[in-house]
Amino acid sequence: MRWPWGEGGLNCVQAMPALEMLYLDNSQISDESFSEFAANCSSSNPKLSAVFLENCAITDASKAALLQLVQHPSMSKLRLTGTKISRAVFEELFAAAPELSFSYGIGGGAEE
């Protein structure tokens, strides 16, 4: 699912229990709304296995939410390329879930 709506539209995702992939690339989602989504993700989106956040405005303030997300039982892929997530937070995420496929880079570069 590509993300055509504004930040408030993220609430509708919680009504999609069959959702497996969520593309939030280039969206204006904030740390606050992303944190709300991640807090409810395990119960409302049990099949979610991939989240793509390329070029989103999220920052290190989303660290707790991202840690929740990488520990989601079905999660297998997380893309953070072009976000404002620091290398230190990325390394914490990788340490928490080394079995996931990560994509991370600052300024559009990617490392996997």
Stockholm file with secondary structure:
# STOCKHOLM 1.0

chainA/1-112         MRWPWGEGGLNCVQAMPALEMLYLDNSQISDESFSEFAANCSSSNPKLSAVFLENCAITDASKAALLQLVQHPSMSKLRLTGTKISRAVFEELFAAAPELSFSYGIGGGAEE
#=GR chainA/1-112 SS CBCCSCGGGGGGGGGCTTCCEEECTTCCCCHHHHHHHHHHHHHHCTTCCEEECTTCCCBGGGHHHHHHHHTSTTCCEEECTTSBCCHHHHHHHHHHCTTSEEEBCSTTCCBC
#=GC SS_cons         CBCCSCGGGGGGGGGCTTCCEEECTTCCCCHHHHHHHHHHHHHHCTTCCEEECTTCCCBGGGHHHHHHHHTSTTCCEEECTTSBCCHHHHHHHHHHCTTSEEEBCSTTCCBC
//
